[in-house]
Amino acid sequence: LPVAVLVSGSGSNLQAILDRIEAGRIDARITAVLSNRADAQGLVRAAAHGIPALALPHGDYPDRTAYDAALLAAVRQSGAEAVVLAGFMRILGPDFVAAYRDRILNIHPALLPSFPGVRGPADAAAYGVAIAGATVHFVDEKMDNGPIVIQAAVPARPDDDAAALAARILAFEHRIYPQALAWLASGRLTLDGRKTRLAPAAI
Ligand code: GRF
């Protein structure tokens, strides 16, 4: 499965996915890594693996619609048939979501529907949860809202600050994101309304 990966920061989820692909555990090929930030470490990780890495700084575009159109064109140009958002910190517009409907995955560092938005771990730590987590879900027009593919439960401690909890969650993200992509790439994932169905593995 040809996949484009969108990043905004360190790209540790990209790295986890890359490593699993190179280990032959995921039947996918990364066609390009794109970022809205020229300084995203994820672009460096891509280049180190010989993957086309492209920055499309959102400041270079007059508005959100123009940006989305440019991003979608670049993703299509790469030959991607699915899109993985890995620490990508922008909301995709309706045209992009429609173009790749049910073929866009995102990872969120909380147990959705709890703690959506950009401060999931901090909100969970502040709330005093005993169990935090991470969620891989299909992307739809709303933020952090699409059908859930896989979740991880992560123990939280009373003295956790946001950074400590986020770091603990991140280690679990690196396990569930490659798993989710492996399922998508193997064609075992189907959508039934809000529910995702996982077909039995071919023996
Ligand atoms: C992770 O917490 C991820 O859940 C969130 O962005 C953070 C950084 O991800 N979406 P990465 O290291 O850039 O993959």
Boltz pocket constraint, residues with backbone or C-beta under 6 A from the ligand:
constraints:
  - pocket:
      binder: B
      contacts: [[A, 7], [A, 8], [A, 9], [A, 10], [A, 11], [A, 12], [A, 13], [A, 14], [A, 42], [A, 86], [A, 87], [A, 88], [A, 107], [A, 108], [A, 109], [A, 166], [A, 170], [A, 173]]
      max_distance: 6.0
